[in-house]
Amino acid sequence: MQYSRVSPLAFKLARLSNVSALRHVSQVRNLHIQVPAALYTDSRKSNILQKGLFMNQIRTYADKVVKVPQMAESISEGTLKQWVKQVGDFVKQDEEVATIETDKIDVTVNSPASGTIVEVYAQEEDTVAVGADFFKLEIGEAPKEGAAPTKKERVSKPIEQESKKEEPKIEEPKKEEPKKAEPKKQEAPATPKPAASSSSTSVSNEKIYGNRNETRVKMNRMRLRIAERLKQSQDTAASLTTFNEIDMTNLMNLRSEYKDAVIKKHGVKLGFMSAFVKAAAVALEEIPAVNASIDGNEIVYHDYVDMSVAVSTPKGLVTPVLRNVEDMGFVDIEKTIAELGKKARDNKITIEDMAGGTFTISNGGVFGSLMGTPIINLPQTAILGMHSIKERPIAINGKVEIRPMMYVALTYDHRLVDGREAVTFLVRIKELVEDPRRLLLGV
């Protein structure tokens, strides 16, 4: 049987006039529905269209089955976390329909065209594979006010009418029920007594031990992936950590003096991260081994600095990347960090935002951490950990002074970085942060 491609408008014309109109409109391009050619070549069969016997077949061709989209090269499946739209809902083109959770990011699935969702092929918390059938969309425009009811309304209205009709039928036998009731047979509640004793036991236990309930929650894909990568890092890298402390006096004075001017001119807050990121970029260029990575039996040296900055989100830790930090200034760094941080917290971060990275900085000090040893983000070679700023007495030119001090930690892979290089790297960051003028003068 041969088929010709025609639009839904062609069928309306065929039903209102004749089948020859269908043949005329079939020449239109980019149409969605296919109809046997015999239906308009044989006039005796034209009544099939007029009676609507073929409309069910037409509707199947108008429906579009949407597949699970490609998320990233390394991601082949995910967990369906939420249906934003339900069966019977109308969606516009590019409107969000569902959210799929992967081990790296949450992916939003948008509608490829405007239409009504007529069927879904997965439920929330199901694992869905890339390319599998996801939902079926009946392509069309939004129903106008006063138009025919949607599928939901068609289902709900008969139910409401049936319930209204059944209400008087239910009320009538209620009057006869007391006559048939036999209270004497129901007067023997002997069985609840053991339950009372058990409840009294549980109450007494609560008085002694308190509430001892347990709640089990399934780990999300991101947390599972984080756990896997951290364990892999511990098992693979020969991790070692070196520490130092930084006097934050000059950097804090610089920030307090110019923060209002920076906000007024650039619309961004001047924080401490920009100074550490810039200082790390300078130190990485001077000590290339810390900016390198191991690939099999080879060492890969990078002539650029892509800085991964750890950002905490409700679902876990992500590390968006600042590209070519060596060419950026303080304000550019702060703007980029603010943009990537907002995207991460809003679950709009993409795989491209986190791909790559030659060195990582993690700022646990924002949560009050005094000291800690960060874990290397493979395949990188080292990670810098910042901690909270605390006022401590230190010796300055033979005198004891109270200064705002920060402990910093560098965890490095001893397979590639020697202790001398790691200590030199951390001391260089200390020098640059303690005297920010060095960053401006390049000394």
N, C-alpha and C positions, 0 to 999 in steps of 0.2 A: 504493500500500500504506500502511495506517495503522500508526502506532507508538504504543505506550504505554510510559511510563517505570516501570521496576521496579528493585529492588535485587538484588544477587547472592544474597541470602538467599532471594528468591522462586524462583530457579532450583533451589536445593537442595530447597526444599519441593515444587516441582513434580516433581522427580525421585524424591523419596521417597514422595510421596503421589499427587496428581493435579494436573491443570492448573488446576483451579478455585482452588487455593490461590494460584496465580500471579495470577489475576484479582483476588483479594482484596488481595494485597499491593501490587498496582499503584497503589493509591490513595495510598500513602505519598509524602510530598513530598521534594524535594531528593535524588533518586536519580540514578544515573549511567548506567544501561544502558537501551537501547531494544530492544524485541522486537516483531516483527510481531503485530498483534492476532489474525491468523488462526491463530496457533499455539495460542492457548488457547480460541478460539471453536469451532474444528473439532476434535472429539475424535479424528478419524482421524489428525490431524497431531500429536497430542500425543506420539507415539512419537519424533518428531524430537528433542524435548528429552531423553527418556529415553536415547536412543542417543548423545546428545552431539554430533550432527552440527552443531548450531548454536552450539556453545561457542566456536569460533574467532571468529564474529561477535560474540558476547557479550564476548569478551576485548578486541576492538578498541574497544568502547564503554567498557570499564572503564579503558582507558589514557587518560592525560591528557598532552597535548603542552604543555610549558612553553615560553613565549616568552622571548626576551631582554628583561629588564625595562627600564623607562624609568629613565635615570640622572640626567639633568638636562635643562633646556630647551635648552641650547646643545650638548648631546652627542647625536649620532645614531648613533655606532658606537664600538667599542672592540676591543681585542685580547684574545683568550682566553688568559690566562697559565697557568692550571692547573685541571685537573679534580681537585677534592678527593675526589670519589667517582667510581667507575667503573661500567661496565655490570655489572649483577648485584648491586650493593650496595644494601642497604636503608637508606633515609634517613627520619628523623623529620621532622615538620612544622617548618619554620623552621630546619632544619639546613643548614649551608653545603654547597653542591654544587660551586661553581666560583668562580673569581676572574677578573673582566674588568678589564683595565687601560685607563684612558682618559687623555686628555691632562692631566687635573687630579688625579684620585684613582683608587684601586683600588676597584672595586665588587664586593661579595660577592653571589653569587646563591644564595638560599636556596630550599629545597623548599617549595612551597605546600601540600603534604599529605604524609602518611606513605605510603610505598610503596617499590617496587623500581624502580631505573633499568633500563629494558629497551633503550634506544637513545639515542645521542647524535648530534647533527647537525653538530658542529664539532669540530675537533681543536685542540690547543694551538698557539698562535701564529697561528691563523686570525683574520681580521677578521670580527666579528659585528655585525650591524645591529640596532638597537632594534626589537622586534616580530617578529623572525625566529624560526623554530622553533629551540629550543635543545636540549632533551632530552625523551624520552618517559618517563613515570612510570606504572607499574602500581600503582594505588592499592590499598592493603591493609595489614594489620597485619604486624608482624615475625614470621617463622617461629619456632615454638616448638622447644624442644630435642626431638629425636627425630622431628620432623616430616619431611615430604618434603624432599629435597635441593633447594637453590637451583639456579638456572640454571647458575651457574658450576660447581657440584658435578656437575650432570648432564653437563656437557661434559667436565670433568676426569676423572671416574671411568672412563668408557669408554676414554679415552686411556691411563690408567694400566693398565687391564686388558689392553688390546691390547699395550702395551709389555712387560708381564710374560709374555704368551703368546709374543711374538716372541723373547724372550731365548734360549730353548733352540735355536730355529731358527738364530739368528745364530752361536751357539757351535759348532754341528756343522761347518759348512764351514771354520771356522778351522783345524781339524786337517789338512785336505787342502791348505791353501794352501802350506805349505812344499814339498810335492811338486811343485807347478807352478811354483815360483819358479825363475828363471834368473838367478843373480847375475852371470854373465859379461856379459850384455847391459847391465847397469846399472853396470858398472865404469868408464864413460867420462864422468866429470863435467867435460867440457871447457868447457862454457858458463859456469860460475860465475866463471871467471878475470877477465873484464872487470869484473864486479861488485866483486871484491876491489880492483881498481885504483881504481874510482870511490870506494869507501868510504875507501880510503887517502887519496885526494885531499880528500874532505870532512873527514876527520880533520885533515889538514894545514891546511885552511882554518880550521877551528875553532881550531886552535892560534894562527893568525895574527890572525883577526878576532873570535873568540868566537862565541857563539850569536846568530844573526841572524834568528830566527823572527819572524813577524808574526801577530797575531791580530785578526780582524775580528769585531766584535760589533754587532748591529743596535741602533740607538738606540731606547729605549723611547719610548712616546707622551708621557710627561711631559717627558722631556728634549727631545724635538722641539718641544713646545709652549713650553717655557722659552726655547729658542733663538729661536723665532719671535717671542715677545713682547719679548725683550730687543733683538733687531734692530729690531723695530717701534718700540720706545722711542727707540733711537738715531736712527732715520730721521725720527721725528715731532717729538719735543720738542727745543727749543733749550736743551740741557742745559748748565748751568754749575755749578761747585762752589766753595764757600767753606769755609775751615777755621778752626778755633780749637782751643784746648787748655783742659782743665779740671783744676783741682787737686782730687783726689779725697780729700784728707785728712779733711775733716769727714764726708763720706758714709761713708767706711770706718770712722771712729770710731763713728758712729751704728750702723752694721751690726754691728760687733764687740761693742758694748755691749748691744744688744737682740736679737740673733739667737737666743740660747737661749730667751729669754722668748717670742719669737714662735713658735718651734717648739713650745714647751710648751703655749701657749694655743691656737694656730691650726693647728698641725700642718703648717706650710709654712715653707720656708727663705726668709729675707729676703735678696734679691740686690740687684744694682744696677739691674736692668731696671725695677723698679717706680718708682724715682726718676726715671729718664729718661723713662719713659712719662708719668708725672704732670707732669713739667716740660714735656714737649712739648705735653700737653693744655692747660696754662695758656697757653703761648706761642701755640698755634694759635687760641685764643679771642681773644687780643689782636691777632693779625695774621691776619685771616680769609682773605687771599689765598693763604696757604700751605696752608690747609685746603680750598681750592676746587678745581674741575676745569673743563676745557674740554669743552663738548659742541657740536660744530659751530661756530656763530658766537656761542654764548652761554657765559657764565661761570656755573657753578653753585656757589653759596655754601652751605655746610652749617652749620647751627646746632647740630650735634652733632659729637663726635669719635669716629670708629671707627678704632682703631689696628691696622694690620696689623703683625704681628711675624714677621720672617723666621725660619723654623725649618728646619734642615738635616736631611734624611732620606736613607737609603741610595739612594733613587731620584731625589732632586733636592730643590730648594728649594721649600718651600711657605710661604704667608703667611696663617695663620689670623688672624681678626679679633677684637679685644676691643671690644665694643659699649659706647658711651656711657662712655668712659673718664673724662670730666669729672666724673662722679658717683661714681667709684670711689676707694677709698683704697689705700694701699700693700699691705695684706694681700690685699684683693680682687683687685688686679692680679696679685700673685704666684700666688694660687690659680688664676686663670683661665689664666695663662701656663703653669703646670705641667700643668693638665688638657689644654689644647690641644696642648702639646708632646708629651705622652704619646700622645694620639690620633694625632698625625702620625707618630711613630716606630713605632707599632703598625699603621700603615696603616688606621686607622679614622676618619681625618678625612673629613668630608663636604663636599659642595659648599656647603651652607649655612654651614659654619664658615669658609669662605674668601671668601664673596661680599661684595662691597662693600669698605669700607675707604677712608678719606679721607687717610690719611698712613701712612707705613711707617717702621719702625725696624729696622735690620739690625746685629747685633752680631758683627762679624768678629773682635773682640778675643778671643773664647773660643778661636779657633784660632791666636792669636798675631799677628794682623795689626797692624802698627804704623801704617800709613797706607793709605788707599784712597779711591776715588771710586765710591760706589754708583750704580746705574742706577735711574732713576725707574720706579716700577711704575704704568704707565698704567691708567686715566685720571687718576691722582693727579698732583699738581703738584710734590711734593718728597719726598725720602727722607733720613733721618738715619742716618749711619754711625758706629757706635761702634767703638773700637779698643782694643788692649791697654793695660794700665796699666803704666807703666815709671817707675822712680825716676830723676829727672833734677834737676840743679842749677838752681834758678831764684832770682830776686831777690825777696826778701820784706822790705819796709820798709828797703831799702838794704842788706840782708844776703843772702848766698848760702846757701840752704838746700836740702836734698835732700827733694823732695816726690814723692808718687805722682801722675804726670801721665797724662792720656789725651788723645789727639788725637781730635777729632770733625770730621765732614765733612757738609755739607748740599749735596746736589745738587738743584737746582731748575730748573723750566721757565721760562726767561727770557721766554717769550711772555706769561706771566701775572704772574710774580713779578719785581719789580725787585731790583737788587742791594742797595739800602738796606733793603728789607723782609727779604731773606734774611739779611743780616748782623745786623740787629736781632733777628731770630728766634733765630739761633744764640747771640748774646750773652745773650739772655734765658734760654735753657737753661743756659748757663754759670753765670749768677748763681744760678739756682734750685738747681742741683746742688751748687755749691760751698758754699751755705748752705741746707741742707734745711729749716731752720726757716721759711724764706720760704714753703715749700709748705704748712706746717701753719698759718701765720698768714695766708696769702693775700696776701702783699705782695711 
